[in-house]
Amino acid sequence: MENNIRYVEESTKLRDGACGLAWRCVDMAKLFLSGHHPAFELVGGGRKAHQLQLPNPPAK
């Protein structure tokens, strides 16, 4: 566990990824606040938010 914490704290890739994510969130918030975005539907994320789409079974 301590090694995992140390790895996360010292990882430049994770830090850069988190920084990029934070900037994308800020940019998206600015876009929403500006009101200059097309109408869209927000959908819930995660596997529990959507019904599983199974292909049609083969005809017998």
Phi, psi and omega per residue, in radians:
M1 nan -0.776 -3.133
E2 -1.110 -0.637 3.114
N3 -1.155 -0.669 3.102
N4 -1.087 -0.786 3.138
I5 -1.088 -0.790 -3.141
R6 -1.087 -0.754 3.136
Y7 -1.048 -0.808 -3.131
V8 -1.126 -0.744 -3.137
E9 -1.136 -0.544 -3.057
E10 -1.727 -0.071 -3.062
S11 -1.372 2.037 3.095
T12 -1.280 -0.552 3.118
K13 -1.119 -0.787 3.112
L14 -1.143 -0.706 3.119
R15 -1.096 -0.788 3.129
D16 -1.120 -0.699 3.107
G17 -1.117 -0.761 3.119
A18 -1.138 -0.688 3.115
C19 -1.115 -0.770 3.108
G20 -1.075 -0.732 3.108
L21 -1.093 -0.751 3.137
A22 -1.087 -0.754 3.127
W23 -1.156 -0.643 3.085
R24 -1.135 -0.652 3.091
C25 -1.123 -0.746 3.116
V26 -1.111 -0.782 3.119
D27 -1.072 -0.718 3.134
M28 -1.161 -0.706 3.104
A29 -1.091 -0.723 3.099
K30 -1.079 -0.716 3.125
L31 -1.105 -0.782 3.129
F32 -1.094 -0.762 -3.111
L33 -1.199 -0.488 -3.137
S34 -1.277 -0.467 -3.118
G35 1.386 0.112 -3.119
H36 -1.738 1.036 3.114
H37 -2.393 2.641 3.118
P38 -1.219 2.732 3.078
A39 -1.151 2.439 3.135
F40 -2.658 2.850 -3.142
E41 -1.813 2.217 3.061
L42 -1.442 2.352 3.112
V43 -2.076 2.572 3.099
G44 -1.221 2.565 -3.139
G45 -1.669 2.986 3.058
G46 1.579 2.802 -3.059
R47 -1.223 -0.423 -3.117
K48 -1.432 -0.197 -3.106
A49 -1.493 -0.210 -3.056
H50 -2.269 2.540 3.047
Q51 -1.273 2.515 3.123
L52 -1.246 2.215 3.131
Q53 -1.681 1.902 3.122
L54 -1.778 2.504 3.085
P55 -1.150 2.708 3.112
N56 -1.108 2.362 3.128
P57 -1.173 2.614 -3.137
P58 -1.119 2.524 3.123
A59 -1.238 2.507 -3.135
K60 -1.738 nan nan
